[in-house]
Amino acid sequence: MVAPVHIESFLSMDGVCLTRLCDIRQAAAEAYASRYGVKQVSTDYREVLAAKDVDCISICTDHASHAQIAIDALEAGKHVLCEKALAASADDLQAMRSAAARYPNQVFSGVFQHRFDPVYGLVKQWVEQGRFGTLLTAGIQMRCQRTDAYYQADDWRGTWAKEGGSVLMNQAIHYLDILAWVVGRVDSLCGTYANRTHKDSIETEDTAVAIMRFANGTLGTVEASCSSLLHWDPMFFVHGTDGLIEVRKDQATRIEFEDPEVNALARHSFSSAADVEHLPGKSYYGTGHRALLTDFIEAVREGREPFVTAASACVAADLAMAIYQSHHQNKWVTLPNNDETMEK
């Protein structure tokens, strides 16, 4: 579903040539090729990796296939952009981390486009400036609706082996990423999940909750369900001794600061951060895809790290998998202190 967003974003960039489309379904590859004027299609990604005129690949496949494609691409000398979730299992996630470390001169970026939404960047900036005072709590809610038909349309959805989970690994993962990116590293968490309404269509979770301890002392909460009557209603909040901001559907909807001047500045700044640019793809994708893909291309050209590195893109999947682990073990889970934090 997200492939057209990548295609149209790349086609809008100067000096970028889209040479090949690959899908395990020949008809799907040919349909997109016809729509966008791409001359070559394949059903085997290894043919793409062998092509001399390919510098970069963009991975928009099912979660479980990400790791092998990405690792093979790095080994073939290609730069890699990979959609979320970066992997469907902890072993694959670690394999991707290791591959990224082995090939430091190749750009390997994950797709978390909401980091480019101005509102979240501004919240992160205000957190780093200490404007919230002592951070007390932070959290996310993901209330959305996915039907049985949605899961039955693709055999990888709603499976542990191919999707790695459901609402946490697919819908809520964007806001798990924002939570860790804005607030900081999670030390430990305790969570649980259930399948409340999709028992005939998925083997994974449609509802989950968790509580977290961040390294900086903040306490966090996570609530997610794809069985909601609400089609798409994500919420993120940061709450400190001096201020509170709630962001719903990627717009700041509640701003409260104790200092009147800071409060007025916040209301003005976050109003200015409202992003109304129209971009391809579903409205709830946000407006950051084109900026993220542009950053990826510029990182390749400039020989630098991308804004969303593969290592930092692993963190959201780490959190989702830790919630699953906590559920199965019925205890708090300590998160690994990986070398790279989400400092950008």
ABEGO torsion letter per residue (X at the ends): XAAAAAAAAAAABBGBBBABBBBABAAAAAAAAAAAGBABBBABAAAAAABAABABBBBABBAAAAAAAAAAAAAAGBBBBBBOBABABAAAAAAAAAAAAABAABBBBBBBAAAABAAAAAAAAAAAAGAAEBBABBBBBBBBBBBAAAAAABAABGBAAAAGEBAAAAAAAAAAAAAAAAAEBBABBBBBBBBAAAAAABABBABBBBBBBBAAGBBBBBBBBAABABABBBBBBBBBAABBBBBBGGBBABBBBABAAAAAAAAAAAAAABBABBBBEBAAAEAAAAAAAAAAAAAAAAGBBBABBAAAAAAAAAAAAAAAAAAAAGBBBBBBBBABBBAX
